[in-house]
């Protein structure tokens, strides 16, 4: 049974930092591209960043230089360090596991709320 459990969201002031974590289980994590998406009310879910099984990363332009995605294959966990947060980063953030060698379809976590406000 595939499970993705996010943690680390919360309320932070503009300019602050948060680290999101996503603990994965039920599949071969090390061979799976993982990512983070975000969604605000009335908008489509958008890619924030992803990281392939081999380590290369990809970032949306709106987070380049501020967010860093990483993974620990020994812990089956993917992280996203978010710095210099802006009010427009407020969203529900979802962990994502891409279909491929070890998964027949994409999987999503339940989401974690990030609110950037003074």
ABEGO torsion letter per residue (X at the ends): XBBBBBBGBEBBBBGBBBBBBBBBBGBBAAABBBBBBBBBBGBBBBBABBBBAAGBBBBBAAABGABBBBBBAAAGBBBBBBBGBBAAABBBBBBBBBBEAABABBBBBAEBBBBBBX
